[in-house]
Amino acid sequence: MKRFFGMLFAILTLMVTTQCNSAREENWYEKGEDLYDKGDYVEAIELFKKGAEQGDAAAQCALGSCYAKGHGTSIDSVEAVKYFRLSEKQGFAKAQDNLGVCYTEGFGVEQNYVEALNWYRKAAEQDYIPALYNIWQCYHVGQGVEQDNEEAIKWLRRIIEQWDKGNSAEIQDTKLKPIVATTQYNLGFHYYNGLGVEQDYSEAVKWYRSVVEQGYTPIEFDETLDTIYKKVVASAQSNLGRCYVEGQGVTQDYEAAVKLWRQAAELGDSGAQYNLACCYRYGAGVTKDLSQAIAWFTKAAEQGVANAQRALKELGVSDFNKQTTANK
């Protein structure tokens, strides 16, 4: 069973802001954000600079994110931290969270998990969802605080509460869906494994299903975040399939498992590819089909799944290693 931790710098450009600044002659930030979302980073950063010069906290934060990601400019950790601090001084939650990420990564500052957690907490006081998620990670892995899954899961629940409220522009922004999906997945992971809560397969199924029902839609504005999002959805599909096979929290149903594993396999999940191949090999939940079994075993084997490699040898696919080398 997989788990997903903080998105860190993938979040730096996830959502620059939803907080409002005082009226100004020209909203350079909004114009820049529109260009940024279209991938025109060079023009966007110039507009962010204009806004930053006017003291616009949103523009300052966005400019810092550009320096952190190297969008429209070269990566510059010193400049990134500089603009995050200028924005943070105005109480801007996104900038506070980004400073926490900088301290977590040692990006432009000396790595300090305790200081990182302090900044996450500042942003969390404004119910800023990425900061709530990062605090979950701190408690889950024990960064800057003693490891405590009971405390960790409280932060996951708080994210869901904020999302369900739907009472702010930030929460309405669909760019936050990847974080929410990852939160739902991790809640399922906690319940499945009894981490910080009593083990409850039905509750795990509920959260895995919530991710599956949301489905995967490509995130065009951030390749790194898109990769994470795809893996989260595929892992939820794969884990839910396992629950159906084992009859954990649901009635045992191989056909339902096959459907879920196919979805996850098509998104590139190696475990689902292997499981789907086994179903075709033995006719579990689907008509037996060795050609399909070999095709899916091959995909899993190419990702390094040892059991898939052994299965191919058992099925007489002796030239697999040559095929893999050629593909590379």
Backbone bond lengths (Angstrom), bond angles and torsions (degrees), N, CA, C in turn:
res aa  C-N    CA-C-N  psi(-1)  N-CA   C-N-CA  omega(-1)  CA-C   N-CA-C  phi
1 M - - - 1.464 - - 1.533 109.16 -
2 K 1.297 116.44 131.81 1.454 120.80 -176.94 1.522 111.04 -93.80
3 R 1.324 115.31 158.74 1.458 119.86 172.96 1.519 107.90 -136.62
4 F 1.304 116.05 154.10 1.460 120.70 -176.84 1.519 109.72 -122.49
5 F 1.328 115.51 131.06 1.443 121.24 -177.33 1.533 110.05 -99.37
6 G 1.342 116.41 -154.57 1.460 120.46 -175.08 1.514 113.27 -65.62
7 M 1.303 116.01 150.62 1.458 121.06 178.90 1.524 110.72 -91.15
8 L 1.334 117.35 -13.78 1.437 123.18 173.58 1.527 113.15 44.16
9 F 1.353 119.00 -118.57 1.464 118.45 -171.76 1.513 113.17 -68.52
10 A 1.319 117.65 -15.96 1.465 118.57 172.39 1.516 109.35 -64.02
11 I 1.335 115.66 -28.19 1.462 120.59 -178.98 1.522 111.09 -81.51
12 L 1.325 117.54 -19.22 1.456 119.79 -177.07 1.521 112.07 -56.31
13 T 1.328 117.14 -31.57 1.461 119.56 179.02 1.519 111.48 -113.62
14 L 1.322 116.59 10.22 1.458 119.86 178.94 1.512 110.68 -63.59
15 M 1.306 115.26 -50.25 1.454 119.41 -179.63 1.505 107.87 -150.62
16 V 1.302 117.78 111.80 1.448 119.28 -175.70 1.515 111.30 -72.56
17 T 1.303 117.82 -39.38 1.463 119.17 179.81 1.507 113.08 -170.39
18 T 1.347 113.18 162.63 1.446 120.44 165.45 1.526 107.95 -141.17
19 Q 1.334 114.55 0.56 1.446 118.15 179.79 1.525 109.52 -80.57
20 C 1.287 115.84 147.40 1.465 120.22 -176.24 1.524 110.56 -98.50
21 N 1.296 116.39 142.07 1.444 122.60 173.93 1.526 108.11 -104.89
22 S 1.322 114.35 169.37 1.461 118.79 -179.44 1.518 109.53 -64.80
23 A 1.320 116.10 160.82 1.469 120.90 -177.70 1.525 109.94 -61.73
24 R 1.286 117.56 145.87 1.444 122.54 178.95 1.535 108.90 -144.18
25 E 1.319 114.86 165.12 1.448 118.67 -175.36 1.527 111.64 -60.81
26 E 1.334 117.46 -42.63 1.457 121.00 -176.14 1.520 108.01 -136.62
27 N 1.321 116.68 126.98 1.462 119.13 179.81 1.528 108.57 -86.96
28 W 1.322 115.28 82.77 1.457 120.36 -177.89 1.514 111.18 -65.41
29 Y 1.327 116.05 -34.09 1.466 119.27 -178.67 1.534 111.07 -60.98
30 E 1.323 117.31 -50.23 1.466 120.13 -177.21 1.523 111.74 -62.37
31 K 1.314 116.29 -39.30 1.468 119.63 177.99 1.529 110.28 -66.64
32 G 1.343 115.03 -40.52 1.448 119.52 178.71 1.522 112.42 -66.35
33 E 1.328 115.95 -39.03 1.464 119.94 -179.73 1.523 110.93 -63.38
34 D 1.327 115.52 -38.53 1.461 119.54 179.62 1.530 110.16 -62.45
35 L 1.312 116.74 -42.22 1.463 121.00 178.25 1.527 110.63 -69.02
36 Y 1.325 115.79 -39.32 1.462 120.50 -179.12 1.524 110.54 -60.96
37 D 1.327 116.38 -45.18 1.467 120.52 -179.08 1.520 111.92 -64.19
38 K 1.329 116.29 -22.13 1.463 120.63 178.15 1.531 111.48 -89.66
39 G 1.345 115.72 -0.77 1.460 119.96 178.59 1.509 114.68 87.83
40 D 1.328 117.24 7.69 1.462 121.07 179.25 1.528 108.05 -91.61
41 Y 1.332 115.79 74.64 1.456 121.05 -173.24 1.524 113.28 -69.06
42 V 1.315 116.85 -36.63 1.459 120.01 -177.54 1.524 111.45 -62.12
43 E 1.332 116.60 -47.67 1.465 119.74 178.81 1.522 110.72 -69.28
44 A 1.339 116.28 -37.14 1.463 120.73 -178.20 1.523 111.47 -61.65
45 I 1.337 116.40 -45.12 1.456 119.32 -176.21 1.528 111.62 -65.34
46 E 1.311 116.89 -31.12 1.466 119.43 177.31 1.523 111.24 -65.76
47 L 1.326 116.04 -38.15 1.463 119.85 177.91 1.529 110.95 -72.04
48 F 1.329 116.68 -37.07 1.462 119.95 176.70 1.533 110.16 -61.96
49 K 1.328 116.01 -38.15 1.467 119.97 179.10 1.527 110.91 -62.73
50 K 1.320 115.72 -41.45 1.467 119.12 178.82 1.521 110.91 -63.05
51 G 1.321 115.41 -43.50 1.456 119.00 178.05 1.512 112.11 -65.16
52 A 1.331 116.50 -40.01 1.462 120.67 179.64 1.522 111.17 -62.24
53 E 1.322 116.43 -38.61 1.462 120.67 178.36 1.522 112.01 -63.30
54 Q 1.334 116.46 -28.21 1.461 121.20 178.04 1.527 111.82 -84.10
55 G 1.352 116.63 -1.57 1.456 119.31 178.93 1.511 113.96 86.52
56 D 1.324 117.13 17.29 1.459 121.49 179.28 1.538 109.26 -75.46
57 A 1.323 117.03 114.47 1.468 121.73 -176.95 1.524 112.07 -60.87
58 A 1.324 116.52 -37.59 1.465 119.90 -179.85 1.519 110.48 -65.33
59 A 1.333 116.48 -43.23 1.458 120.71 179.80 1.526 110.60 -67.22
60 Q 1.326 116.80 -39.27 1.462 120.54 178.12 1.529 110.62 -60.66
61 C 1.318 115.85 -44.61 1.461 120.80 179.57 1.530 110.73 -65.01
62 A 1.321 116.27 -43.56 1.463 120.89 179.60 1.522 110.77 -62.83
63 L 1.322 116.33 -39.44 1.460 121.03 179.05 1.528 109.67 -64.90
64 G 1.327 115.98 -41.23 1.456 119.97 176.87 1.515 111.64 -60.88
65 S 1.323 116.38 -40.11 1.467 121.09 179.20 1.526 111.07 -64.65
66 C 1.336 116.67 -37.82 1.461 120.26 177.94 1.526 110.70 -62.77
67 Y 1.328 116.40 -42.39 1.464 119.91 177.85 1.532 110.88 -67.24
68 A 1.326 116.61 -34.66 1.469 120.18 179.97 1.519 112.04 -69.77
69 K 1.329 115.97 -36.32 1.466 120.72 -176.96 1.524 113.38 -95.13
70 G 1.333 116.76 -13.46 1.458 119.49 -176.38 1.512 111.74 73.25
71 H 1.325 116.47 35.37 1.463 121.67 179.81 1.527 109.56 -98.86
72 G 1.339 115.30 111.64 1.461 119.68 -179.17 1.506 112.50 84.26
73 T 1.312 116.36 0.70 1.458 122.11 -179.18 1.516 107.99 -164.60
74 S 1.320 117.11 176.02 1.459 119.72 175.39 1.534 108.80 -80.16
75 I 1.329 116.73 155.50 1.459 120.67 177.81 1.519 108.82 -64.56
76 D 1.315 115.69 129.88 1.468 121.41 -178.57 1.519 107.91 -143.23
77 S 1.319 116.66 99.29 1.464 120.90 -175.96 1.523 112.32 -65.89
78 V 1.322 116.89 -34.57 1.466 120.02 -179.42 1.524 110.67 -65.60
79 E 1.333 116.66 -46.73 1.459 120.54 178.40 1.525 111.37 -65.09
80 A 1.327 116.00 -37.55 1.464 119.66 179.12 1.516 110.72 -60.13
81 V 1.316 116.26 -50.48 1.466 120.47 -179.92 1.528 111.16 -63.36
82 K 1.320 115.97 -38.49 1.470 120.70 179.26 1.530 111.24 -56.07
83 Y 1.326 116.10 -47.86 1.471 119.18 -176.98 1.521 112.23 -77.01
84 F 1.324 117.52 -30.05 1.458 118.50 174.51 1.526 109.98 -63.66
85 R 1.333 116.51 -39.93 1.469 119.98 179.91 1.529 111.35 -66.96
86 L 1.329 116.69 -40.57 1.462 118.90 177.53 1.527 110.53 -61.12
87 S 1.308 116.70 -41.60 1.462 121.81 179.50 1.521 111.13 -69.22
88 E 1.335 116.23 -40.83 1.469 121.08 -177.66 1.519 111.55 -63.17
89 K 1.335 116.39 -33.66 1.463 120.37 -178.62 1.527 111.16 -61.41
90 Q 1.328 116.54 -19.26 1.470 120.95 176.97 1.536 111.46 -95.88
91 G 1.336 115.40 9.54 1.459 119.87 177.38 1.511 114.22 79.11
92 F 1.323 116.69 23.56 1.459 120.69 -175.76 1.526 110.16 -78.87
93 A 1.307 117.28 115.69 1.462 122.45 -172.39 1.519 112.89 -61.35
94 K 1.316 117.38 -40.81 1.461 120.67 -179.04 1.519 110.77 -61.05
95 A 1.320 116.58 -41.74 1.458 120.66 179.75 1.524 110.70 -66.42
96 Q 1.324 116.95 -38.93 1.459 120.79 177.53 1.528 110.49 -61.50
97 D 1.324 116.13 -44.28 1.457 120.59 178.37 1.528 110.81 -63.90
98 N 1.331 117.39 -41.61 1.458 120.99 179.92 1.531 111.78 -64.29
99 L 1.331 116.47 -35.79 1.458 119.16 175.67 1.527 109.92 -64.38
100 G 1.324 115.77 -37.13 1.454 119.24 175.90 1.517 111.24 -60.61
101 V 1.336 115.99 -41.59 1.465 120.71 177.94 1.530 109.74 -63.24
102 C 1.319 116.93 -41.48 1.467 120.57 179.72 1.526 111.01 -60.55
103 Y 1.335 116.72 -42.73 1.463 119.57 178.59 1.530 111.63 -70.20
104 T 1.317 116.90 -32.64 1.467 119.76 176.99 1.519 110.68 -65.31
105 E 1.333 116.24 -41.83 1.459 121.58 -175.60 1.529 113.70 -90.26
106 G 1.344 116.77 -12.42 1.460 118.42 -173.01 1.510 110.57 68.08
107 F 1.326 115.47 39.97 1.463 122.57 -176.11 1.523 109.31 -102.11
108 G 1.341 116.85 102.42 1.466 120.99 -179.66 1.509 113.55 81.46
109 V 1.318 116.84 -6.32 1.461 123.69 177.52 1.524 107.64 -144.44
110 E 1.309 116.48 164.72 1.462 119.92 176.15 1.526 109.31 -70.91
111 Q 1.327 116.95 133.22 1.466 120.69 -178.30 1.521 110.43 -58.25
112 N 1.321 115.10 129.49 1.466 120.43 -177.32 1.524 108.02 -154.98
113 Y 1.327 117.10 101.53 1.460 121.46 -175.90 1.535 112.45 -66.29
114 V 1.318 116.30 -33.83 1.467 119.11 179.16 1.523 110.39 -66.09
115 E 1.335 115.56 -45.04 1.466 120.19 178.30 1.526 110.33 -64.34
116 A 1.331 116.49 -37.97 1.464 120.42 177.82 1.522 110.25 -59.44
117 L 1.316 116.35 -47.01 1.466 120.37 -179.50 1.522 111.12 -61.99
118 N 1.325 116.75 -36.72 1.467 119.97 178.17 1.524 111.13 -60.51
119 W 1.342 116.12 -41.40 1.460 119.49 179.97 1.530 111.11 -71.13
120 Y 1.326 116.82 -38.34 1.461 119.40 176.50 1.528 110.10 -59.87
121 R 1.321 116.23 -40.65 1.476 119.92 -179.27 1.522 111.46 -64.47
122 K 1.336 116.13 -38.26 1.467 119.01 178.55 1.530 110.45 -60.32
123 A 1.322 115.69 -45.08 1.464 119.51 179.16 1.522 111.08 -69.21
124 A 1.323 116.78 -33.32 1.467 121.18 -179.90 1.521 112.00 -67.15
125 E 1.330 116.27 -26.37 1.470 119.85 177.04 1.526 110.84 -62.00
126 Q 1.334 116.06 -21.76 1.468 121.17 176.63 1.531 111.21 -100.38
127 D 1.347 115.84 14.04 1.471 122.37 179.33 1.516 112.04 58.98
128 Y 1.315 116.49 34.82 1.461 120.86 179.10 1.529 108.41 -76.44
129 I 1.309 116.32 114.94 1.466 122.10 -169.43 1.529 114.15 -58.56
130 P 1.330 121.51 -46.40 1.469 118.96 178.72 1.524 112.85 -58.47
131 A 1.333 117.26 -34.44 1.467 120.19 178.57 1.528 110.55 -69.32
132 L 1.321 117.21 -38.81 1.457 120.52 177.00 1.525 109.64 -60.06
133 Y 1.327 115.79 -40.51 1.464 120.55 179.53 1.523 110.83 -65.80
134 N 1.321 116.82 -42.43 1.456 120.12 -179.11 1.528 111.95 -66.43
135 I 1.336 116.70 -31.59 1.468 119.32 176.15 1.526 109.49 -68.66
136 W 1.346 116.60 -37.89 1.468 118.88 174.49 1.518 109.83 -54.97
137 Q 1.316 116.41 -46.12 1.456 119.36 -178.76 1.523 111.24 -61.72
138 C 1.323 116.74 -41.60 1.469 119.79 -179.27 1.524 110.83 -57.50
139 Y 1.328 116.88 -45.62 1.462 120.49 -179.98 1.528 111.56 -73.33
140 H 1.321 116.68 -33.74 1.462 120.04 -176.37 1.526 112.24 -68.77
141 V 1.336 116.65 -39.62 1.462 120.06 -178.15 1.518 112.91 -105.46
142 G 1.353 117.13 -7.94 1.458 120.02 179.16 1.509 113.36 77.90
143 Q 1.325 117.37 51.91 1.461 122.23 176.81 1.524 109.40 -108.32
144 G 1.331 116.30 112.80 1.461 120.35 179.62 1.506 113.40 79.89
145 V 1.323 116.22 0.59 1.460 121.44 -179.06 1.526 106.72 -161.81
146 E 1.325 116.72 159.30 1.457 119.63 178.65 1.524 110.14 -66.17
147 Q 1.318 116.59 137.59 1.462 121.16 -179.77 1.522 109.97 -59.41
148 D 1.335 115.80 130.75 1.467 120.62 -174.21 1.527 108.40 -157.01
149 N 1.331 116.74 99.12 1.465 120.06 -177.78 1.523 112.79 -71.19
150 E 1.317 117.55 -27.84 1.466 119.51 177.04 1.520 110.01 -64.61
151 E 1.324 116.42 -41.61 1.464 120.44 177.25 1.529 109.62 -72.21
152 A 1.317 116.74 -37.03 1.464 120.85 -177.92 1.518 111.67 -59.58
153 I 1.320 116.35 -46.59 1.464 119.27 -175.11 1.529 111.41 -66.69
154 K 1.333 117.93 -23.12 1.467 120.35 176.62 1.527 110.15 -62.48
155 W 1.320 116.10 -35.11 1.468 119.73 -178.37 1.514 111.38 -74.27
156 L 1.327 116.60 -32.97 1.465 118.97 174.55 1.522 110.11 -64.36
157 R 1.321 116.31 -43.48 1.472 120.24 179.50 1.522 110.92 -63.42
158 R 1.318 116.17 -36.18 1.468 119.80 -179.26 1.530 110.36 -65.69
159 I 1.331 116.74 -35.30 1.467 119.95 176.52 1.526 110.14 -61.65
160 I 1.318 116.09 -46.45 1.460 120.71 179.87 1.519 110.66 -62.33
161 E 1.321 116.58 -39.66 1.477 120.52 178.28 1.516 110.33 -60.57
162 Q 1.329 117.33 -45.11 1.454 120.62 179.96 1.527 111.53 -65.55
163 W 1.308 116.44 -40.18 1.460 120.57 178.75 1.522 110.63 -63.94
164 D 1.322 115.95 -43.01 1.467 120.37 -178.55 1.524 112.87 -67.69
165 K 1.326 116.00 -28.24 1.466 118.88 179.37 1.525 110.45 -63.80
166 G 1.330 115.33 -42.60 1.463 120.05 177.63 1.514 113.45 55.09
167 N 1.345 115.75 37.43 1.466 118.05 -173.99 1.523 113.66 -110.27
168 S 1.334 116.18 18.98 1.457 117.30 177.21 1.526 109.42 -145.42
169 A 1.316 114.75 162.09 1.465 119.36 179.51 1.522 109.97 -61.53
170 E 1.344 117.17 -37.51 1.464 120.46 -178.95 1.516 110.44 -58.80
171 I 1.332 115.91 -46.17 1.458 120.04 -175.48 1.521 111.26 -71.70
172 Q 1.303 117.48 -28.11 1.453 120.33 179.23 1.531 111.33 -76.56
173 D 1.330 116.88 -19.16 1.455 120.22 -175.58 1.523 110.47 -68.12
174 T 1.323 116.41 121.70 1.461 120.44 -177.30 1.530 112.26 -66.92
175 K 1.319 117.99 -13.53 1.455 120.33 178.14 1.524 111.76 -66.53
176 L 1.319 117.43 -16.64 1.459 120.79 178.72 1.525 112.76 -84.70
177 K 1.318 117.70 -9.65 1.461 120.17 -176.65 1.525 113.77 -56.89
178 P 1.342 119.42 -38.26 1.469 118.03 178.04 1.522 113.12 -59.11
179 I 1.341 116.64 -39.64 1.464 119.33 179.06 1.522 110.07 -67.60
180 V 1.323 116.32 -40.65 1.458 119.85 179.72 1.528 110.12 -64.62
181 A 1.330 116.85 -42.07 1.465 120.40 178.43 1.518 110.66 -62.27
182 T 1.322 117.03 -40.79 1.461 120.83 178.71 1.518 110.44 -66.33
183 T 1.322 116.38 -36.78 1.468 121.10 176.71 1.521 110.21 -63.00
184 Q 1.315 116.53 -46.81 1.463 120.90 179.22 1.527 110.48 -60.66
185 Y 1.324 115.44 -42.63 1.467 119.81 178.64 1.531 110.30 -60.31
186 N 1.326 116.47 -47.17 1.456 120.02 -177.97 1.525 112.37 -66.00
187 L 1.326 117.22 -32.28 1.469 119.77 173.59 1.521 109.29 -62.07
188 G 1.332 116.39 -43.56 1.457 120.17 176.44 1.516 111.19 -60.10
189 F 1.328 116.46 -41.40 1.458 121.74 179.84 1.530 110.74 -62.98
190 H 1.328 116.71 -43.49 1.466 121.20 178.46 1.530 110.70 -60.43
191 Y 1.322 116.35 -46.80 1.466 119.57 -177.65 1.528 111.93 -70.49
192 Y 1.305 117.28 -36.89 1.466 120.33 -179.45 1.527 110.77 -64.05
193 N 1.328 115.62 -39.11 1.459 120.67 -175.44 1.524 114.03 -100.39
194 G 1.350 117.12 -2.00 1.458 119.69 179.89 1.517 112.66 66.63
195 L 1.326 117.25 42.41 1.457 121.88 179.83 1.525 110.26 -96.63
196 G 1.315 116.53 103.98 1.464 120.69 179.76 1.513 113.40 81.95
197 V 1.323 116.42 -5.08 1.464 122.18 178.10 1.529 107.69 -144.27
198 E 1.317 115.39 164.69 1.456 118.53 174.87 1.527 109.21 -69.17
199 Q 1.313 116.69 136.62 1.457 120.28 -179.41 1.521 110.66 -57.11
200 D 1.329 115.56 129.74 1.465 120.21 -175.03 1.534 107.74 -149.38
201 Y 1.327 116.32 99.66 1.460 120.58 -177.43 1.525 111.99 -65.12
202 S 1.326 116.92 -35.38 1.469 119.27 -179.97 1.520 110.83 -63.43
203 E 1.321 115.70 -40.27 1.462 120.04 178.71 1.524 110.17 -69.52
204 A 1.327 116.26 -36.98 1.470 119.84 177.10 1.523 110.08 -61.94
205 V 1.340 115.61 -45.32 1.466 120.64 179.11 1.528 110.34 -59.52
206 K 1.304 116.60 -41.39 1.474 121.29 179.76 1.532 110.44 -56.39
207 W 1.328 116.93 -46.03 1.460 119.77 -175.73 1.520 112.14 -76.69
208 Y 1.329 116.84 -37.61 1.467 118.60 175.55 1.523 110.13 -61.98
209 R 1.315 115.91 -41.90 1.468 120.37 -178.82 1.523 111.39 -64.99
210 S 1.313 117.00 -34.28 1.467 119.69 179.77 1.526 110.68 -63.07
211 V 1.335 116.84 -34.10 1.462 120.53 176.58 1.523 109.91 -72.95
212 V 1.331 116.24 -43.97 1.467 121.16 -179.02 1.525 110.66 -60.41
213 E 1.310 116.88 -42.88 1.471 120.90 -178.60 1.527 111.27 -67.03
214 Q 1.320 116.54 -31.58 1.467 119.76 177.02 1.526 109.78 -67.48
215 G 1.346 115.74 -36.96 1.455 119.90 177.86 1.514 113.08 74.15
216 Y 1.302 115.06 177.36 1.464 121.25 -178.44 1.528 110.78 -110.93
217 T 1.319 114.60 126.34 1.461 122.00 173.28 1.517 107.13 -124.88
218 P 1.324 119.05 123.48 1.470 121.36 -176.50 1.520 112.94 -52.41
219 I 1.337 115.30 140.24 1.457 122.07 176.71 1.519 107.07 -100.92
220 E 1.288 116.48 102.04 1.457 121.09 -171.86 1.523 113.27 -77.18
221 F 1.337 117.47 -22.18 1.460 119.12 -173.77 1.523 113.10 -86.78
222 D 1.358 118.27 -7.68 1.458 119.79 -178.74 1.521 109.58 -152.69
223 E 1.318 116.35 106.00 1.470 121.48 -176.30 1.526 112.15 -63.84
224 T 1.337 117.07 -40.68 1.468 120.60 -179.34 1.519 110.97 -63.98
225 L 1.320 115.71 -45.88 1.457 120.03 -179.75 1.523 110.48 -65.90
226 D 1.325 116.54 -35.90 1.465 120.97 178.76 1.530 110.37 -62.32
227 T 1.325 116.62 -41.58 1.464 121.12 179.21 1.522 110.80 -62.38
228 I 1.328 116.27 -44.07 1.469 120.92 178.69 1.519 110.28 -62.87
229 Y 1.323 115.51 -46.15 1.464 121.22 -177.46 1.533 110.97 -60.82
230 K 1.329 115.91 -44.02 1.464 120.64 -179.93 1.529 110.43 -61.73
231 K 1.334 116.60 -41.68 1.458 120.60 -179.67 1.520 111.62 -66.39
232 V 1.322 116.11 -37.70 1.469 120.07 179.43 1.522 110.65 -63.09
233 V 1.337 116.28 -48.91 1.466 120.27 -178.97 1.528 110.26 -63.28
234 A 1.330 116.73 -44.87 1.465 120.36 -179.91 1.519 111.52 -62.75
235 S 1.326 117.26 -39.26 1.461 120.45 179.99 1.526 111.17 -68.44
236 A 1.326 116.67 -36.03 1.467 119.78 176.90 1.525 109.81 -65.30
237 Q 1.325 116.62 -43.06 1.470 120.64 177.67 1.532 110.41 -61.94
238 S 1.309 116.14 -43.73 1.462 121.33 -178.87 1.520 111.45 -64.64
239 N 1.335 116.41 -46.05 1.463 120.29 -178.50 1.519 112.27 -68.20
240 L 1.325 116.22 -36.01 1.459 119.57 177.65 1.529 109.19 -66.94
241 G 1.324 116.35 -37.43 1.462 120.04 175.86 1.517 111.00 -59.65
242 R 1.310 116.48 -42.02 1.466 120.86 177.90 1.523 110.92 -61.24
243 C 1.327 115.60 -40.94 1.477 119.07 178.64 1.528 110.74 -60.63
244 Y 1.328 116.94 -38.63 1.466 120.16 178.71 1.536 111.25 -67.05
245 V 1.311 117.73 -38.60 1.457 120.48 179.39 1.523 111.13 -68.11
246 E 1.333 116.11 -41.39 1.457 120.82 -177.51 1.527 113.02 -84.26
247 G 1.339 116.27 -11.08 1.461 119.24 -175.82 1.508 111.37 67.07
248 Q 1.317 116.47 37.51 1.468 122.16 -179.04 1.527 110.35 -98.67
249 G 1.320 116.40 104.62 1.457 121.03 179.61 1.509 113.62 81.95
250 V 1.344 117.10 -5.31 1.462 123.19 177.89 1.525 108.00 -146.16
251 T 1.331 115.71 164.51 1.462 119.99 174.64 1.521 109.16 -71.33
252 Q 1.319 116.51 135.76 1.459 120.40 -178.64 1.525 110.78 -56.28
253 D 1.323 116.05 130.21 1.461 120.48 -174.98 1.533 108.63 -155.38
254 Y 1.327 116.19 99.19 1.464 120.51 -177.92 1.520 112.00 -67.44
255 E 1.320 117.81 -35.16 1.468 119.91 -179.64 1.522 110.56 -64.49
256 A 1.343 116.03 -40.51 1.463 119.63 177.75 1.525 110.09 -64.65
257 A 1.332 115.99 -38.62 1.462 120.28 178.97 1.525 110.67 -63.73
258 V 1.326 116.49 -44.57 1.470 120.52 179.73 1.523 110.63 -59.09
259 K 1.310 116.77 -43.04 1.471 120.92 -179.87 1.530 110.38 -60.14
260 L 1.330 115.97 -45.20 1.462 120.72 -178.90 1.529 111.14 -68.37
261 W 1.330 115.97 -42.45 1.465 118.89 179.83 1.518 111.61 -65.57
262 R 1.324 116.94 -33.45 1.463 119.30 177.23 1.535 110.18 -64.56
263 Q 1.328 116.28 -43.14 1.452 120.21 179.18 1.528 110.78 -61.21
264 A 1.335 115.38 -45.52 1.462 120.03 -179.37 1.525 110.91 -67.69
265 A 1.332 116.17 -39.35 1.465 120.70 -179.88 1.515 110.90 -62.46
266 E 1.310 117.03 -39.32 1.463 121.27 180.00 1.523 111.80 -68.40
267 L 1.350 115.75 -22.69 1.465 119.95 175.57 1.524 111.52 -88.39
268 G 1.343 115.98 1.01 1.462 119.68 174.62 1.506 116.55 97.84
269 D 1.334 118.68 9.89 1.461 120.95 179.78 1.535 109.26 -73.46
270 S 1.335 117.11 116.00 1.461 121.35 -174.57 1.526 112.78 -66.24
271 G 1.343 116.75 -36.65 1.456 119.75 178.72 1.514 111.57 -64.47
272 A 1.332 116.15 -40.61 1.460 120.73 178.61 1.528 110.53 -67.94
273 Q 1.321 116.62 -37.05 1.465 120.05 177.99 1.529 110.51 -61.75
274 Y 1.328 116.03 -42.71 1.460 120.61 178.51 1.529 111.25 -65.51
275 N 1.330 116.00 -45.55 1.470 120.02 -179.37 1.529 111.63 -63.75
276 L 1.319 116.30 -40.04 1.461 120.82 179.13 1.530 109.68 -64.93
277 A 1.320 116.26 -40.02 1.469 120.58 177.62 1.518 111.06 -61.29
278 C 1.333 116.55 -41.29 1.470 120.69 178.69 1.526 110.88 -62.86
279 C 1.333 115.75 -39.22 1.469 119.56 179.24 1.534 110.20 -61.93
280 Y 1.333 116.09 -43.03 1.471 119.66 178.25 1.532 110.93 -68.77
281 R 1.302 116.50 -33.84 1.465 119.83 -177.89 1.534 111.64 -67.18
282 Y 1.338 115.27 -39.98 1.463 118.85 -174.97 1.530 113.65 -108.12
283 G 1.327 116.97 -1.49 1.454 120.10 179.24 1.512 112.96 70.98
284 A 1.315 116.88 41.82 1.462 122.25 179.81 1.530 109.59 -99.58
285 G 1.321 116.89 108.26 1.457 121.33 179.40 1.504 113.93 78.10
286 V 1.344 116.46 1.88 1.453 121.71 -178.84 1.535 107.26 -159.43
287 T 1.313 117.16 156.82 1.457 120.35 178.53 1.529 110.27 -64.35
288 K 1.317 116.72 134.03 1.459 121.50 -179.29 1.529 109.92 -58.02
289 D 1.326 115.71 132.43 1.468 120.39 -176.90 1.530 107.64 -155.09
290 L 1.327 116.78 99.50 1.462 120.60 -175.93 1.527 112.99 -66.42
291 S 1.319 117.35 -30.46 1.463 119.22 179.02 1.527 110.52 -66.04
292 Q 1.337 115.77 -39.97 1.465 120.17 176.34 1.531 110.35 -68.89
293 A 1.327 115.89 -38.68 1.460 120.29 178.53 1.524 110.34 -59.53
294 I 1.330 115.92 -47.25 1.461 120.46 -179.57 1.531 111.15 -63.29
295 A 1.319 116.25 -40.18 1.468 120.23 -179.45 1.526 111.25 -60.86
296 W 1.340 116.64 -44.09 1.464 120.01 -178.76 1.522 112.11 -77.75
297 F 1.346 117.67 -34.61 1.461 119.59 173.96 1.533 109.84 -59.92
298 T 1.318 115.41 -39.82 1.467 120.39 -179.34 1.519 111.25 -62.86
299 K 1.330 116.99 -44.15 1.462 120.37 178.89 1.527 111.09 -61.69
300 A 1.340 115.90 -42.28 1.464 119.71 179.02 1.520 110.91 -68.08
301 A 1.330 116.19 -41.06 1.459 120.68 -179.61 1.522 111.44 -62.78
302 E 1.315 115.90 -36.50 1.469 120.35 179.39 1.526 111.39 -65.13
303 Q 1.331 116.24 -20.07 1.466 120.62 176.83 1.525 111.28 -96.42
304 G 1.324 116.03 9.47 1.456 119.92 174.35 1.511 116.83 90.00
305 V 1.339 118.09 14.75 1.462 120.75 178.86 1.535 108.22 -76.45
306 A 1.340 115.66 109.72 1.462 121.21 -174.79 1.529 112.51 -61.41
307 N 1.334 117.04 -40.08 1.466 119.90 179.96 1.528 111.41 -63.06
308 A 1.309 116.43 -33.40 1.468 120.33 178.38 1.523 110.05 -69.86
309 Q 1.310 116.87 -38.85 1.462 121.07 178.40 1.529 110.63 -63.84
310 R 1.340 115.78 -41.92 1.470 119.49 177.66 1.523 111.35 -65.20
311 A 1.342 115.43 -40.07 1.466 119.64 -179.82 1.527 110.96 -61.55
312 L 1.324 117.02 -39.19 1.463 120.54 179.38 1.534 110.91 -63.73
313 K 1.321 116.81 -39.92 1.464 120.01 177.86 1.525 110.55 -64.61
314 E 1.346 115.76 -40.18 1.464 120.47 178.85 1.529 111.24 -63.43
315 L 1.345 115.18 -31.40 1.462 120.19 -179.34 1.529 111.93 -89.37
316 G 1.310 116.67 6.80 1.454 120.77 175.71 1.506 116.08 83.90
317 V 1.326 117.07 14.05 1.472 119.95 177.44 1.524 106.28 -88.38
318 S 1.311 115.66 80.51 1.461 120.70 -172.83 1.520 114.04 -79.87
319 D 1.335 116.65 -18.24 1.460 119.26 -177.11 1.522 112.32 -96.37
320 F 1.331 117.42 20.25 1.457 119.91 -177.13 1.538 111.73 -60.27
321 N 1.330 115.86 -46.82 1.457 119.35 -177.70 1.522 112.36 -58.87
322 K 1.331 116.99 -36.08 1.462 120.56 177.36 1.520 110.16 -67.83
323 Q 1.344 115.80 -39.47 1.465 120.12 -179.33 1.535 109.28 -65.33
324 T 1.318 116.02 -42.23 1.464 120.71 -178.89 1.527 110.32 -62.76
325 T 1.331 115.73 -44.57 1.468 119.54 179.78 1.521 110.45 -62.07
326 A 1.314 116.50 -39.96 1.473 120.64 179.82 1.519 110.69 -65.27
327 N 1.356 117.28 -40.18 1.455 121.31 -180.00 1.517 111.93 -64.09
328 K 1.326 115.36 -34.45 1.463 119.07 -179.88 1.521 110.78 -70.29
